[in-house]
Amino acid sequence: MAVQLYFILGNAGAHRRAVLTDLIAEGLTPADRAAVLLSTGEAPVEADTALERTGAVMARWRWLKPEVDVDVPEGVTHLFLVADGRSNPVDQVEGLREWLLMRADVQLARVIFMADAALLHAKPELARWFDACAHYADVLLLTRAEGIDQKWINALETRYRDQHYPFLFEVARKDVLKNPAVILVPEARRVSQVFDEDIPLADETDEEMAAAMAENDFYFVRTRGGTRVQEIPNIAAYLPGGAK
């Protein structure tokens, strides 16, 4: 059986590892064996101690733009790949897609976006960055929402619902979820189709396949100079430590 992969989007500092602790401890069965792979660019945080206590295998992966370098630990059933929270999420999604095409033993279960409410509330100009992550998400978990007015939270959810985003939406109050097992159900609920299986035509070239993929996902479209047509903010510039 293929390893179930959960790709965890979100910025550094969004309490992703704290919420992952609850997901793994309460959402998996005793027969499951989890591994959490953090980017080499992610610094240690206090939540790591509790995450390690879940029994999950802890390891690192490397973001070698434009490629992801991931070693799947032996014997795991569920792999939680935590995106580099200071790098462009679209680039990483594109790299992950290419990696998955080469791995018949790994199946994408869900993309989970842990959206930092405190950061977006303080920096509304980051909406385009959050929208890019939401575009690929099967689940949006709102983190660090303590102290934020419920009207703001409702308006955020309504904004996405009005745009017909089908993802699950939940507020992770104090990094705890209502029903972690539901979050882990391997059901696609994302807008993007980049992870859907391609059926290439017999005479289709690699360039034609890449162009077709870009047409299906406007975040992937590039100019003739190689830059993204849809630019998003550099998240690192808004985080402690400044631009990457």
C-alpha positions as CSV (number, residue, x, y, z in Angstrom):
1,M,0.0,0.0,0.0
2,A,1.3,3.5,-0.9
3,V,2.4,5.8,1.8
4,Q,-0.2,8.5,2.4
5,L,1.4,12.0,2.0
6,Y,0.1,15.2,3.7
7,F,1.7,18.4,2.4
8,I,1.5,21.1,5.1
9,L,1.5,24.6,3.7
10,G,1.8,27.7,5.9
11,N,4.3,30.3,7.0
12,A,7.0,29.8,9.6
13,G,5.6,30.6,13.0
14,A,2.0,29.5,12.1
15,H,2.0,26.8,14.8
16,R,2.1,24.0,12.2
17,R,4.0,21.6,14.3
18,A,1.8,22.2,17.4
19,V,-1.3,21.4,15.3
20,L,0.4,18.4,13.7
21,T,0.9,17.0,17.2
22,D,-2.8,17.0,17.7
23,L,-3.4,15.6,14.2
24,I,-1.0,12.7,14.7
25,A,-1.9,11.9,18.3
26,E,-5.6,12.0,17.8
27,G,-6.2,11.4,14.1
28,L,-4.2,8.2,13.5
29,T,-4.7,4.7,14.8
30,P,-2.2,2.6,16.8
31,A,-1.5,0.6,13.7
32,D,-0.4,3.7,11.8
33,R,3.2,4.9,11.7
34,A,3.8,8.5,11.0
35,A,6.8,10.5,9.9
36,V,7.2,14.3,10.0
37,L,9.7,15.8,7.6
38,L,10.7,19.4,8.2
39,S,12.5,21.6,5.7
40,T,16.2,22.1,6.5
41,G,15.3,25.8,6.5
42,E,12.9,25.4,9.5
43,A,14.4,26.3,12.9
44,P,13.6,24.2,16.0
45,V,10.6,25.3,18.0
46,E,9.2,24.6,21.4
47,A,6.4,22.4,19.9
48,D,9.0,19.9,18.6
49,T,9.1,18.2,22.0
50,A,5.4,17.3,22.1
51,L,5.6,16.3,18.4
52,E,8.4,13.9,19.1
53,R,6.3,12.4,22.0
54,T,3.7,11.2,19.5
55,G,6.2,8.6,18.3
56,A,6.4,10.0,14.8
57,V,9.7,9.6,13.0
58,M,11.3,13.1,12.8
59,A,13.5,13.9,9.8
60,R,14.5,16.6,7.4
61,W,13.9,17.3,3.7
62,R,15.7,19.7,1.4
63,W,14.3,22.4,-0.8
64,L,16.7,22.4,-3.8
65,K,14.7,24.9,-5.9
66,P,13.1,23.8,-8.2
67,E,13.3,20.3,-6.8
68,V,12.3,18.7,-3.5
69,D,14.8,16.2,-2.0
70,V,12.8,13.8,0.2
71,D,13.8,10.5,1.6
72,V,10.8,8.5,2.8
73,P,11.6,6.7,6.1
74,E,11.2,3.0,6.0
75,G,8.0,1.5,7.3
76,V,5.9,4.6,7.6
77,T,2.2,4.7,6.6
78,H,1.6,8.4,6.8
79,L,4.1,11.1,5.8
80,F,3.7,14.7,6.9
81,L,5.8,16.9,4.7
82,V,6.0,20.4,6.2
83,A,6.7,23.0,3.5
84,D,9.5,25.5,3.9
85,G,7.6,28.3,5.6
86,R,9.9,31.1,4.4
87,S,9.9,30.1,0.7
88,N,7.5,30.5,-2.2
89,P,4.7,27.9,-1.8
90,V,3.9,27.7,-5.5
91,D,7.5,26.8,-6.3
92,Q,7.3,24.0,-3.7
93,V,3.9,22.7,-5.0
94,E,5.4,22.5,-8.4
95,G,8.5,20.7,-7.2
96,L,6.4,18.3,-5.1
97,R,4.2,17.5,-8.2
98,E,7.3,16.5,-10.2
99,W,8.6,14.4,-7.3
100,L,5.3,12.6,-6.9
101,L,5.2,11.7,-10.6
102,M,8.4,9.6,-10.0
103,R,7.1,7.9,-6.8
104,A,4.5,5.1,-7.3
105,D,5.0,4.2,-3.6
106,V,3.7,7.6,-2.3
107,Q,0.2,9.0,-2.8
108,L,-0.9,12.5,-2.0
109,A,-3.7,12.2,0.6
110,R,-4.3,15.9,1.2
111,V,-2.8,19.4,1.1
112,I,-3.4,21.1,4.4
113,F,-2.9,24.9,4.7
114,M,-2.4,26.1,8.2
115,A,-3.2,29.7,7.8
116,D,-1.8,32.1,10.4
117,A,-4.7,34.3,11.4
118,A,-2.6,36.7,13.5
119,L,-0.2,37.3,10.6
120,L,-2.9,38.0,8.0
121,H,-4.9,40.1,10.5
122,A,-1.8,42.3,11.1
123,K,-0.6,42.3,7.5
124,P,-3.7,42.2,5.1
125,E,-1.4,42.9,2.2
126,L,-0.4,39.2,2.5
127,A,-3.8,38.2,1.2
128,R,-2.4,37.2,-2.2
129,W,0.1,34.8,-0.5
130,F,-2.7,33.2,1.6
131,D,-4.8,32.9,-1.6
132,A,-2.1,31.0,-3.4
133,C,-1.9,28.5,-0.5
134,A,-5.6,28.2,-0.4
135,H,-5.7,27.5,-4.1
136,Y,-4.0,24.2,-3.5
137,A,-5.6,23.3,-0.1
138,D,-8.0,20.5,0.6
139,V,-8.2,21.8,4.2
140,L,-7.7,25.2,5.6
141,L,-6.9,25.3,9.4
142,L,-6.9,28.7,10.8
143,T,-4.2,29.0,13.5
144,R,-3.2,31.7,16.0
145,A,-6.7,33.0,16.0
146,E,-6.9,33.7,19.7
147,G,-7.9,37.3,20.4
148,I,-9.1,37.9,16.8
149,D,-12.7,39.1,16.4
150,Q,-15.1,36.3,15.2
151,K,-16.5,38.7,12.6
152,W,-13.0,38.9,11.0
153,I,-12.8,35.1,11.0
154,N,-16.3,34.7,9.5
155,A,-15.5,37.3,6.8
156,L,-12.4,35.3,5.8
157,E,-14.3,32.1,5.5
158,T,-17.1,33.9,3.6
159,R,-14.6,35.4,1.2
160,Y,-13.4,32.0,0.2
161,R,-16.9,30.4,0.1
162,D,-18.1,33.2,-2.2
163,Q,-15.2,32.2,-4.5
164,H,-16.4,28.6,-4.3
165,Y,-13.4,27.1,-2.6
166,P,-14.5,23.6,-1.6
167,F,-11.9,23.0,1.1
168,L,-12.7,22.1,4.7
169,F,-12.4,25.1,7.0
170,E,-11.7,24.9,10.7
171,V,-10.3,27.2,13.4
172,A,-7.6,25.3,15.4
173,R,-8.4,26.8,18.8
174,K,-5.2,26.7,21.0
175,D,-3.8,24.3,18.3
176,V,-6.4,21.7,19.0
177,L,-8.9,20.4,16.3
178,K,-12.5,19.2,16.7
179,N,-12.0,15.9,14.9
180,P,-8.5,15.3,13.6
181,A,-9.5,12.0,11.9
182,V,-11.8,13.9,9.6
183,I,-9.0,16.2,8.5
184,L,-6.9,13.2,7.5
185,V,-9.5,11.6,5.3
186,P,-7.7,11.3,1.9
187,E,-10.3,13.2,-0.1
188,A,-9.4,15.8,-2.7
189,R,-11.3,19.1,-2.0
190,R,-8.9,21.6,-3.7
191,V,-9.5,24.0,-6.5
192,S,-6.2,23.2,-8.2
193,Q,-5.9,20.2,-10.5
194,V,-2.1,20.1,-10.7
195,F,-2.0,16.9,-8.7
196,D,-4.6,15.1,-10.8
197,E,-3.2,12.4,-13.0
198,D,-2.2,13.4,-16.5
199,I,-3.0,11.2,-19.5
200,P,-0.5,12.5,-22.1
201,L,-1.1,12.1,-25.8
202,A,1.2,9.8,-27.6
203,D,2.8,12.6,-29.6
204,E,2.8,15.2,-26.8
205,T,6.2,16.7,-26.0
206,D,7.5,17.6,-22.6
207,E,7.1,21.3,-23.5
208,E,3.5,20.8,-24.6
209,M,2.7,18.9,-21.3
210,A,4.2,21.8,-19.3
211,A,2.2,24.3,-21.2
212,A,-1.0,22.4,-20.7
213,M,-0.3,22.1,-16.9
214,A,0.3,25.9,-16.8
215,E,-3.0,26.5,-18.5
216,N,-4.7,24.4,-15.8
217,D,-3.1,26.4,-13.0
218,F,-2.6,30.1,-13.4
219,Y,-0.1,30.2,-10.6
220,F,2.2,28.1,-12.6
221,V,2.2,30.4,-15.7
222,R,5.5,32.1,-16.4
223,T,6.6,35.0,-18.6
224,R,9.0,34.4,-21.4
225,G,11.7,35.6,-19.0
226,G,10.8,32.8,-16.6
227,T,9.2,34.8,-13.8
228,R,5.7,34.0,-12.5
229,V,2.9,35.9,-14.1
230,Q,0.9,35.8,-10.8
231,E,3.4,37.2,-8.3
232,I,2.8,36.7,-4.6
233,P,4.5,38.5,-1.7
234,N,7.8,37.2,-0.4
235,I,6.6,35.8,2.9
236,A,10.1,35.8,4.5
237,A,10.1,39.6,4.4
238,Y,7.2,39.6,6.8
239,L,8.7,37.2,9.3
240,P,11.3,37.5,12.0
241,G,14.7,37.5,10.4
242,G,13.6,39.4,7.3
243,A,13.8,38.5,3.6
244,K,15.4,35.3,2.5
